[in-house]
């Protein structure tokens, strides 16, 4: 609790007590790592949804990709949450630029009242850097409402295997078909263009041992190649990647990222991406998409 008569004795508590929202992390690059993973573009807006239950970060891209993460309390050295839900957006590049100034410094982020600028305070070895960032009202969010039915096909693999497979994946076609199948290969990325065809297959041998493959029906949907490559890019920092597809063709990709909160402890955080399949490009279809999102296929014994 802050001492009103001697505020300098406990400066962090005093600052937190005056704020609608206040958090402190041991290093700025903890948040920077998460933001860079979520942002599809440097021009992306970042929305914070803060309540008594915690802090959520949401970003969107061209009304086709929704990326989210829940910041666990273990990530923070100190966290003061409002009694009501508070939402605001910032330009993603403004926040990442501020955090990049001194990445290994402790960082405090606060807002005194709604609609006031966000204060980012970097503290290291007696040096303090204050950055004020303009906030905006949160626009209507996409909220794709991914159907979390347990029967949805699921494929989980080690991120290292995914990185090696897509490392030299050049963009051949503007769209890519994602296929999940009970038969081998279980997961495929297929892209056609004027100069040829790229196909990347994943089979039983590279499934993550912790979670079994689930798929009772053939599933095939087409997405923009640039979107698929963007949401796979966080595999550079993640340990595992999960793929799910719902009956409406929404593709859910979840990256498990291990974050070092200090020299001794780590915390696991999920980066979630939902990609809309309804953006089809003229001339990109190859004629074998399903007429229905889930179509039975005959699997040879």
Secondary structure, 3 states (H helix, E strand, C coil): CCCCCCHHHHHHHHHHHCCCEEEEECCHHHHHHHHHHHCCCCCCEEEEEEECCEEEEEEEECCCEEEEEEECHHHCCEEECCCCCEEEEEEHHHHHHHHHCCCCCEEEEEECCCCCCEEEEEEECCEEEEEEECCECCCCCCCCCCCCCCCCEEEEEEHHHHHHHHCCCCCCCCEEEEEECCCCCCEEEEEEECCEEEEEEECHHHECCCCCCECCCEEEEEEEHHHHHHHHHHHHCEEEEEEEECCCCCEEEEEEEEEECCCCCEEEEEEEEEECCCCCCCCCCCCCCCCCCEECCCCCC
